Amino acid sequence: MKARTLLGAFFAVVLTACSGVKDIPEDAVLLHKVKVVADGKYDDVKPLALKPYVTQREKIRWFGLVRQPMVFDTLQAVNSCENLRSALFNKGYLNANVDWVTLPRGRQKVDVVYLLQPGQPYYINRMTYDIQDTSLVRVLTPRLSTLNLQHSKFNVELLDKMRRQVTQHLQNNGYYRFNKTDISFSADSTIGSRQVDVTMHVHRYRPTKDIDTLHRQYIVRSLRYLSGDEDGRIPLRRNVLASNTFIRQGELYSADDLQNTYNHFGRLGAVRYTSINFAEQPDSGLLDCTIQLSTNKPSTISFLPEGTNTAGDLGAAATLSYQNRNLFHGSELLSIELRGAFEAIRELEGYSNQNFEEYSVQTRLSFPRFIAPFLSQSFRRRINASSEVSLLYDLQNRPEFHRRVLSMAWRYKWNDANHHDRYQLDLLDLNYVFMPWISDTFRRDYLDDTTNRNAILRYNYEDLFIMKTGLGYTYNNGLYAIRANIETAGNLLNLFSIVTGAKQEGEQQQYRLFNIAYAQYVKGDFDYTRYLMFDNDNTLALHVGFGIAWPYGNSNILPFEKRYFSGGANSVRGWSVRSLGPGRYARRDGNIDFINQTGDMKLDLNAEFRAHLFWKLNGALFVDAGNIWTLRDYKDQPEGQFKIHRLLDDLAASYGLGLRFNFDYFVLRFDMGMKAVNPAYEEEGSEHFPVIHPRLSRDFAFHFAVGMPF
C-alpha cells in the first residue's frame, strides 16, 4: 500500500507540473525538435557538440518525454546558421556552408534540421613570428620552438591555445604586465591551395592608446602578510606561512607562483579567504607583494540527526561533532565525533531483546602537509597533501551478540594541484574486533552446532586482529570518474610468526598474536563512471563497479567487515541492502541470514538517466544489474560460488525511478526500485522474471540516502 502511495504521488507531481500547449497564432508553428547533421564523417566535426551554437533549441523536460512548447523563429534559425558557419570556420573549414530546412510534425509543429557542409579543411603552410618587442626575443625563442604549428590544421582553437601558452610563459618569467591581448595572428590563404601562412604578432606594451614601450621584467622586492580579521592577528605560525607561499623575495614575478600560493592557502581549513596584491614601484621594475589572510572561527560544534533503514528495520541516529581547525596554529584539523544509533529489529524470534544500539567515538587529527622523512622540499611544495591519524571505538549491541571495534590508522592523502588525480595511502590501519557477549540462542543455533549450515561463519564471531596497508586512487574530470583501491592485511604478521617459530592453533590452525587470530587477505576494488551530458538538464550516467578479495595464509574466509554485499541504495536497487546473492543463493532464514548473503566478489552495472525537473528537484530513471559471489565453494552458501559459464544467469536486474533534492551542499535521494530478473528463484515464471510478473509486495524496494549513487 505504501509503495502504491509513493508511486502515485510521484506521477501526480509529474502530471501537474507539465504545462499544456497554450493558444498560438494560426500562422505560427511550434518548434518540436532540432537536429544538426553533417554531409559526411569528419574527425573534428561532431554535430551533437555543435548543437549549442543553435540559438533556438527545443526545451526538453521530464526525462526527455515532455517538450515545452515554443514558437519557431525563422530569424533565430538564420542566426544559428551563421553561428554554425563561424564554428566550422574556426575549425579550419574556411569554405563551409550551413543550410536549414523544416520538416512538418503534425498540426503546427516542425522539426528544424541544420545541414553542415564543411568542405575541405585548410592547413598551416608556414608559421612566422613578428616580435615587435626585441627584449622578448631571448625569452620567447626557446618556447616558440616547441609550439610551432606548421603543417597543422588551421584551427582557431589551436592558435588561441598557443597564445595562452606564450602568455603564460612570459608571465612566469617576470612579465607582470603582459596580457594575451598583446598577441594577435594574421593569416594569408592562397586561393585554391587550401594552405594558410600564419604570422604571430607580439606587440609592444601599450599603457595608453598613444604610447607604446618595451615590456618590463619585474622582480618581487618585498613580501609581507596582513590580517583581514578585526583583531589584526594572523593565527598561523611563521613557517606555515612561508611553506605555503611560492612567491619569493628577490625572484622574478611568476603567475604560476601566484596561483600556487592561492591554491595552498585555499586548502588550509583555518583560512577563509586570501587576497594577494602587487604594488608596482615607478620606473624600477620592482613589485611589493602583500598577502592578506582572513581566517575561520577556530572551533565549531554541529549536530546531525538522520533516519536509518537496514533491510526494512527503521531507526534513528544522531552525530555530535566538534572541530578545531587550527589546533597547533598550523591549520591542523582536530575532529571529534560522538554518534549514537537505534533500530527496532523485526521478525527476530527467540531473543529477549529486539533492538539494535550503537555508540561510537572517533577522533581525527589531520595535518595539511606530509609528515614523513626522506621527501624533498620541492616535492612537498608541489603536492597538496595531508597526513591523518585517527582513533575509533565502536560499540554495537544486537539481540544476538555484542561487538566492539577498536581502530587506529595513519594515512596520507595527496593530489597534484594541476591534475584531477587524488591518492590515498593507508600506511598502517589496525583493527581489533572482539565479542564480549554472545546470546545463548545464537551460540546454540549457529556457533556450537557444527552440523548447522552457518558453521563456516563462526570465524566472524571470534576475536580478530586486522593489520592492513592500502593504496587508493581517484580521477574525476567531470566527464568520467575512476576509483581504484587495493589493500592487503596480515603479511608482516605472518612473516613474523614464521620467523619466530610460532605454532598454529585452534580449529582453523591459525597463527595468533597475543592469543588473538589475525586476518590475512588481499582485496581490490575498481569503479568507472561515464557521464554523457545531452544538455544542462539531461545527463546519462553509466557505471561499472568490480571488487574481488581473496583470503589466504592465516585466513580461510574474509572478515565480515571486508566481505561484499549487494542490494541497497548504491547497488542493485530492486533489492534492500544485504538481501541479494551470493550467486543463486536464496534467503531461507529471515532471522540471521544476512550473514550468509555476503561474498568475495562483486559486480555492479548501472545506467541512470538524470533530468532537472524544477526548482531544486531532479529526477532519475535507472536500470541496475549485478550480484556477489564466493570464490570458494562454501557448503553453507549453496550455488553462491562464481562460475564463468553461468555469469549471465547469475546476474540480477532491476529498474526504477528516483527523486533527488539538490541543496548544493548535499543531495537527498529517494529511489524506488523493482526487481526485473531474480537469479534466486523457486518458481520458473513469476519469481525468475518479475519484470513480466510484477508484485509490489515481493519486488518493490524503497531507498533513502544522502548523495548520488555513483
C-alpha positions, 0 to 999 in steps of 0.5 A, a space after each residue: 500500500 505504501 509503495 502504491 502511495 509513493 508511486 502515485 504521488 510521484 506521477 501526480 507531481 509529474 502530471 501537474 507540473 507539465 504545462 499544456 500547449 497554450 493558444 498560438 497564432 494560426 500562422 505560427 508553428 511550434 518548434 518540436 525538435 532540432 537536429 544538426 547533421 553533417 554531409 559526411 564523417 569528419 574527425 573534428 566535426 561532431 554535430 551533437 557538440 555543435 548543437 549549442 551554437 543553435 540559438 533556438 533549441 527545443 526545451 526538453 523536460 521530464 526525462 526527455 518525454 515532455 517538450 515545452 512548447 515554443 514558437 519557431 523563429 525563422 530569424 533565430 534559425 538564420 542566426 544559428 546558421 551563421 553561428 554554425 558557419 563561424 564554428 566550422 570556420 574556426 575549425 579550419 573549414 574556411 569554405 563551409 556552408 550551413 543550410 536549414 530546412 523544416 520538416 512538418 510534425 503534425 498540426 503546427 509543429 516542425 522539426 528544424 534540421 541544420 545541414 553542415 557542409 564543411 568542405 575541405 579543411 585548410 592547413 598551416 603552410 608556414 608559421 612566422 613570428 613578428 616580435 615587435 618587442 626585441 627584449 622578448 626575443 631571448 625569452 620567447 625563442 626557446 618556447 616558440 620552438 616547441 609550439 610551432 604549428 606548421 603543417 597543422 590544421 588551421 584551427 582557431 582553437 589551436 592558435 588561441 591555445 598557443 597564445 595562452 601558452 606564450 602568455 603564460 610563459 612570459 608571465 612566469 618569467 617576470 612579465 607582470 604586465 603582459 596580457 594575451 591581448 598583446 598577441 594577435 595572428 594574421 593569416 594569408 590563404 592562397 586561393 585554391 591551395 587550401 594552405 594558410 601562412 600564419 604570422 604571430 604578432 607580439 606587440 609592444 606594451 601599450 599603457 595608453 592608446 598613444 604610447 607604446 614601450 618595451 615590456 618590463 621584467 619585474 622582480 618581487 622586492 618585498 613580501 609581507 602578510 596582513 590580517 583581514 580579521 578585526 583583531 589584526 592577528 594572523 593565527 598561523 605560525 611563521 613557517 606555515 606561512 612561508 611553506 605555503 607561499 611560492 612567491 619569493 623575495 628577490 625572484 622574478 614575478 611568476 603567475 604560476 607562483 601566484 596561483 600556487 600560493 592561492 591554491 595552498 592557502 585555499 586548502 588550509 581549513 583555518 583560512 577563509 579567504 586570501 587576497 594577494 596584491 602587487 604594488 608596482 614601484 615607478 620606473 624600477 621594475 620592482 613589485 611589493 607583494 602583500 598577502 592578506 589572510 582572513 581566517 575561520 572561527 577556530 572551533 565549531 560544534 554541529 549536530 546531525 540527526 538522520 533516519 536509518 533503514 537496514 533491510 526494512 528495520 527503521 531507526 534513528 541516529 544522531 552525530 555530535 561533532 566538534 572541530 578545531 581547525 587550527 589546533 597547533 596554529 598550523 591549520 591542523 584539523 582536530 575532529 571529534 565525533 560522538 554518534 549514537 544509533 537505534 533500530 527496532 529489529 523485526 521478525 527476530 524470534 527467540 531473543 529477549 531483546 529486539 533492538 539494535 544500539 550503537 555508540 561510537 567515538 572517533 577522533 581525527 587529527 589531520 595535518 595539511 602537509 606530509 609528515 614523513 622523512 626522506 621527501 624533498 622540499 620541492 616535492 612537498 611544495 608541489 603536492 597538496 597533501 595531508 597526513 591523518 591519524 585517527 582513533 575509533 571505538 565502536 560499540 554495537 549491541 544486537 539481540 544476538 551478540 555484542 561487538 566492539 571495534 577498536 581502530 587506529 590508522 595513519 594515512 596520507 592523502 595527496 593530489 597534484 594541484 594541476 591534475 584531477 588525480 587524488 591518492 590515498 595511502 593507508 600506511 598502517 590501519 589496525 583493527 581489533 574486533 572482539 565479542 564480549 557477549 554472545 546470546 545463548 540462542 545464537 551460540 546454540 543455533 549457529 556457533 556450537 552446532 557444527 552440523 548447522 549450515 552457518 558453521 563456516 561463519 563462526 570465524 566472524 564471531 571470534 576475536 580478530 586482529 586486522 593489520 592492513 596497508 592500502 593504496 587508493 586512487 581517484 580521477 574525476 574530470 567531470 566527464 568520467 570518474 575512476 576509483 581504484 583501491 587495493 589493500 592487503 592485511 596480515 603479511 608482516 604478521 605472518 612473516 613474523 610468526 614464521 620467523 619466530 617459530 610460532 605454532 598454529 592453533 585452534 580449529 582453523 590452525 591459525 597463527 595468533 598474536 597475543 592469543 588473538 587470530 589475525 586476518 590475512 587477505 588481499 582485496 581490490 576494488 575498481 569503479 568507472 563512471 561515464 557521464 554523457 551530458 545531452 544538455 544542462 538538464 539531461 545527463 546519462 550516467 553509466 557505471 561499472 563497479 568490480 571488487 574481488 578479495 581473496 583470503 589466504 595464509 592465516 585466513 580461510 574466509 574474509 572478515 565480515 567487515 571486508 566481505 561484499 554485499 549487494 542490494 541497497 541504495 548504491 547497488 542493485 536497487 530492486 533489492 534492500 541492502 544485504 538481501 541479494 546473492 551470493 550467486 543463486 543463493 536464496 534467503 531461507 532464514 529471515 532471522 540471521 541470514 544476512 550473514 550468509 548473503 555476503 561474498 568475495 566478489 562483486 559486480 555492479 552495472 548501472 545506467 541512470 538517466 538524470 533530468 532537472 525537473 524544477 526548482 531544486 528537484 531532479 529526477 532519475 530513471 535507472 536500470 541496475 544489474 549485478 550480484 556477489 559471489 564466493 570464490 570458494 565453494 562454501 557448503 553453507 552458501 549453496 550455488 553462491 560460488 562464481 562460475 564463468 559459464 553461468 555469469 549471465 544467469 547469475 546476474 540480477 536486474 532491476 529498474 526504477 525511478 528516483 527523486 533527488 533534492 539538490 541543496 548544493 551542499 548535499 543531495 537527498 535521494 529517494 529511489 524506488 526500485 523493482 526487481 526485473 530478473 531474480 537469479 534466486 528463484 523457486 518458481 520458473 515464471 513469476 519469481 525468475 522474471 518479475 519484470 513480466 510478473 510484477 508484485 509490489 509486495 515481493 519486488 518493490 524496494 524503497 531507498 533513502 540516502 544522502 548523495 548520488 549513487 555513483 
